[in-house]
């Protein structure tokens, strides 16, 4: 009898007609996965095989718009979800009514897997901040517990996970012990994951957490990777990449990272129509073992990133999400550095500007913040100029060392890309049909803040009509060292701004095309932001997981109307 190994994850819900969805599962053997809904809707799909693991992404059709429908998962006709002993409410698929003008979008990044409680622990009564957790309460766990305890409470319509869903280079002690049973950890990559099988362990550790498992079964999710999904500072520079490719273990690591991301995260981001047009997805499902095909794809995606796209667009009624890959598709040639290549830039422009007047809110998802504290922005631009040789070879070598040591590789470290993104945002927010808000959603930097840009005024040009904000929220569950807290606070200060301009002058870096100020934060802790978008109104709420052991709760740190004064 087939058993459910991982999932279910509710990934896609149709916002055009409110009639379809997709649900991802992993089984322990080849089988037919089936979703049965209480109202008669459902769907089924055979599993496909990757590296000895059996997966299915099940299309669910026949859903009634504007309903909240419980579902079950069956494998070869036998019910495997919900578990008989579950204390959680039923997993449900909530569909919008056509023309719905409200959507609640929760987002965050950087979730280090929480320790899982022992046998007999009640998931509902014992929330995510498990006893002895070294980094404090897990915001996703705590959100799950609050929703499970009160099924009538408002829940997100979609959860955006903006990178570092797993940490391939910073594993838990349990995973380290397991790795030691497979290989010698004194041999590189040591206590980091090395292959596909070891990546699956990370997803089990993260998504089998009872609270998170239930949450992801009932709240749709959109995902994008960041560096730790592969390795810290992934694709920082051409020199970094050349150094990694000289190691004997990197090839297997990058192929396994991209393969596991495609299986566990990427395909669930796609609509049923996009899946139907995806040649790789069709090919993998059409052969007895798709491992070789997926491995060939991963090798091509690593060597020729311009031929493949991890970015995607989703529309939630009159809210548009454009999720941008800011890791895998970088151009790293020092004299031609770009956060995204020309093909990707054209795609981003098309998807952002398509159909002016057809959306009220534009969300640009990028794991890395567009607007940073001014000192950090200037430091990254300065370092980029040094690495490009503006001060000679000696300073270029110093710049490369500093770039890696200080993680200077956000949008500001790719100045031309920063300028192009800034121009695109200004264009999208200007003219007839401009949205009410444009929010750039990011994580990565282990704190939360709001930055608001201001475009220089010229005759006939006063900047975008839309309210533009950088909303950064991180981590969901991870540590925040004291030096980072100091650095980010100082980065917003008057003294920090002055120091940044000194660095910029040394690097012969001009003024950025836009200026910005701190409109909120910084806030430190395990946290989530939620946008409540209704018509052309937009509200923002920041919550943090606080408390000890079984008493954790979500506390509201900020609640703000983003459109009241604009």
CORNOR-V471892 format. One record per backbone hydrogen bond with DSSP energy under -0.5 kcal/mol. NH is the residue of the N-H (numbers start at 1). CO is the residue of the C=O. E is the energy in kcal/mol with one decimal. If there is no record, write none. Layout:
{{NH:CO:E} {NH:CO:E}}
This chain:
{{5:3:-0.6} {5:26:-2.5} {6:26:-1.8} {8:24:-0.6} {9:24:-2.2} {10:8:-0.5} {10:216:-2.7} {11:9:-0.7} {11:22:-2.2} {12:22:-0.6} {14:20:-2.7} {21:60:-2.0} {22:12:-2.0} {23:58:-2.0} {24:9:-2.7} {25:56:-2.5} {26:6:-2.5} {27:54:-2.4} {28:3:-1.8} {33:31:-0.6} {33:45:-2.9} {34:74:-2.9} {35:43:-3.1} {36:72:-2.1} {37:41:-2.7} {38:70:-2.6} {40:37:-1.9} {42:61:-1.9} {43:35:-1.7} {45:33:-2.4} {47:31:-2.2} {48:55:-2.8} {50:53:-2.6} {53:50:-2.1} {54:27:-1.0} {55:48:-2.6} {55:53:-0.5} {56:25:-2.2} {58:23:-3.2} {58:56:-0.6} {60:21:-3.4} {61:42:-2.3} {61:59:-0.5} {63:19:-2.3} {66:96:-0.5} {67:64:-0.8} {69:93:-2.5} {71:91:-2.1} {72:36:-2.5} {73:81:-2.1} {74:34:-2.8} {75:78:-2.5} {76:32:-2.7} {78:75:-1.8} {80:73:-3.0} {81:73:-1.4} {86:83:-1.6} {93:69:-2.5} {94:92:-0.6} {95:67:-2.8} {95:93:-0.6} {100:97:-2.2} {103:533:-2.4} {105:103:-0.6} {105:531:-2.7} {106:104:-0.6} {106:158:-2.2} {107:529:-2.7} {108:160:-1.6} {110:163:-2.6} {111:164:-2.0} {112:110:-0.7} {112:477:-3.1} {121:118:-1.5} {123:121:-0.7} {126:122:-2.1} {127:125:-0.6} {130:128:-2.4} {133:130:-2.0} {136:133:-1.1} {139:137:-0.5} {139:476:-2.2} {142:138:-2.6} {143:139:-2.2} {144:140:-2.5} {145:141:-2.3} {146:142:-2.1} {147:143:-2.2} {148:144:-2.7} {149:145:-2.2} {150:146:-0.9} {153:150:-2.5} {157:104:-2.3} {158:104:-1.4} {159:220:-2.6} {160:106:-3.2} {160:158:-0.5} {161:159:-0.6} {161:222:-2.8} {162:108:-2.7} {162:160:-0.7} {168:166:-0.7} {168:228:-2.8} {170:167:-0.6} {171:191:-0.7} {176:172:-2.5} {177:173:-2.6} {178:174:-1.9} {179:175:-2.9} {180:176:-1.9} {181:177:-0.6} {181:178:-1.1} {182:179:-1.6} {183:179:-1.9} {185:183:-0.6} {187:184:-1.5} {190:187:-2.3} {192:190:-1.2} {193:168:-2.2} {199:195:-1.7} {200:196:-2.1} {201:197:-1.1} {202:198:-1.1} {203:199:-1.7} {204:200:-2.4} {205:201:-2.6} {206:202:-2.0} {207:203:-3.1} {208:204:-1.9} {213:209:-3.1} {214:210:-2.1} {215:211:-2.5} {216:212:-2.8} {217:213:-0.9} {217:214:-0.6} {218:214:-0.7} {218:215:-1.3} {219:215:-1.8} {221:10:-0.7} {222:159:-2.4} {224:161:-1.6} {229:226:-0.7} {230:227:-2.5} {231:227:-2.9} {234:231:-1.5} {236:233:-1.4} {238:332:-0.9} {241:237:-2.3} {242:238:-2.5} {243:239:-2.1} {244:240:-2.3} {245:241:-2.5} {246:242:-0.8} {246:243:-0.6} {247:244:-1.6} {253:249:-1.7} {254:250:-2.9} {255:251:-2.1} {256:252:-2.3} {257:253:-2.6} {258:254:-2.3} {259:255:-2.6} {260:256:-2.7} {261:257:-1.9} {262:258:-2.4} {263:259:-2.1} {264:260:-2.9} {265:261:-2.4} {266:261:-2.8} {267:262:-2.0} {269:265:-0.6} {269:266:-1.9} {270:267:-1.2} {275:271:-2.7} {276:272:-2.2} {277:273:-1.1} {278:274:-0.6} {278:275:-1.1} {279:277:-0.8} {282:278:-2.0} {283:279:-2.5} {284:280:-2.8} {285:281:-1.6} {286:282:-0.8} {286:283:-0.7} {287:284:-0.6} {290:49:-2.3} {294:290:-2.5} {295:291:-2.5} {296:292:-2.3} {297:293:-2.1} {298:294:-2.5} {299:295:-2.3} {300:296:-2.2} {301:297:-2.9} {302:298:-1.9} {303:299:-2.3} {304:300:-3.3} {307:304:-2.2} {308:305:-1.6} {312:323:-1.8} {314:321:-2.7} {316:319:-3.5} {317:315:-0.6} {319:316:-1.3} {320:361:-2.8} {321:314:-3.4} {322:320:-0.5} {322:363:-2.9} {323:312:-2.8} {323:321:-0.6} {324:322:-0.5} {324:365:-3.6} {326:324:-0.8} {330:327:-0.9} {331:338:-2.8} {332:330:-0.6} {336:333:-2.6} {337:334:-0.6} {338:331:-2.3} {341:329:-0.6} {345:341:-2.6} {346:342:-2.1} {347:343:-2.0} {348:344:-2.9} {349:345:-2.2} {350:346:-2.4} {351:347:-2.7} {352:348:-2.0} {353:349:-2.2} {354:350:-1.4} {356:353:-0.6} {357:433:-1.4} {358:355:-2.3} {360:318:-3.2} {361:318:-1.5} {362:437:-2.3} {363:320:-3.5} {363:361:-0.5} {364:362:-0.5} {364:439:-2.5} {365:322:-2.1} {365:363:-0.7} {366:364:-0.6} {366:441:-2.5} {367:324:-0.6} {372:370:-0.6} {375:491:-1.7} {376:373:-0.8} {377:373:-2.3} {378:374:-2.7} {379:375:-2.4} {380:376:-2.3} {381:377:-2.4} {382:378:-2.8} {383:379:-2.5} {384:380:-2.3} {385:381:-2.1} {386:382:-2.4} {387:383:-2.7} {388:384:-1.5} {389:386:-2.0} {390:385:-2.1} {392:389:-1.4} {396:392:-1.8} {397:393:-2.4} {398:394:-2.1} {399:395:-2.7} {400:396:-2.1} {401:397:-1.9} {402:398:-2.5} {403:399:-2.7} {404:400:-1.8} {405:401:-2.4} {406:402:-2.7} {407:404:-0.6} {408:403:-2.0} {409:407:-1.6} {411:369:-0.9} {413:410:-1.5} {414:411:-1.8} {417:414:-0.7} {418:411:-0.5} {418:414:-2.4} {419:415:-2.5} {420:416:-2.3} {421:417:-2.7} {422:418:-2.5} {423:419:-2.4} {424:420:-2.4} {425:421:-2.5} {426:422:-2.2} {427:423:-2.3} {428:424:-2.7} {429:425:-1.6} {430:427:-1.4} {434:431:-1.6} {435:428:-0.6} {436:360:-2.5} {437:360:-1.2} {438:467:-2.8} {439:362:-2.6} {440:438:-0.5} {440:469:-2.8} {441:364:-2.4} {441:439:-0.7} {442:471:-2.2} {443:367:-1.9} {445:443:-1.9} {448:523:-2.6} {449:472:-1.7} {450:520:-2.6} {451:470:-2.2} {452:517:-2.3} {454:515:-3.9} {456:513:-0.6} {458:461:-3.0} {461:458:-3.0} {465:429:-2.2} {466:429:-1.8} {467:436:-2.6} {468:466:-0.6} {469:438:-2.4} {470:451:-3.0} {471:440:-2.9} {471:469:-0.6} {472:449:-2.4} {472:470:-0.6} {473:442:-2.5} {475:109:-0.7} {476:109:-2.0} {476:110:-0.9} {477:110:-2.1} {484:481:-0.6} {485:481:-1.6} {486:482:-2.3} {487:483:-2.5} {488:484:-2.6} {489:485:-2.0} {490:486:-2.9} {491:487:-1.9} {492:488:-0.7} {492:489:-1.0} {493:489:-0.6} {493:490:-1.1} {497:493:-2.4} {498:494:-2.1} {499:495:-2.4} {500:496:-2.3} {501:497:-1.9} {502:498:-1.6} {503:499:-2.1} {504:500:-2.4} {505:501:-2.3} {506:502:-2.1} {507:503:-2.2} {508:505:-1.1} {509:504:-3.2} {515:454:-2.3} {517:452:-2.1} {519:450:-2.6} {519:517:-0.7} {520:450:-0.9} {522:448:-0.6} {523:448:-2.6} {527:475:-2.7} {527:525:-0.6} {528:543:-2.1} {529:107:-2.2} {530:541:-2.5} {531:105:-3.0} {532:539:-2.8} {533:103:-2.7} {533:531:-0.7} {534:532:-0.6} {534:537:-1.8} {535:101:-2.4} {537:534:-2.6} {539:532:-2.2} {540:560:-3.0} {541:530:-2.2} {542:558:-2.5} {543:528:-2.6} {544:555:-2.2} {545:526:-2.6} {546:544:-0.6} {546:553:-2.8} {551:548:-2.8} {552:549:-0.6} {553:546:-2.6} {555:544:-2.8} {555:553:-0.6} {557:542:-3.0} {557:555:-0.5} {558:542:-1.5} {560:540:-2.8} {562:538:-2.8} {562:560:-0.7} {563:538:-0.8} {566:563:-1.1}}
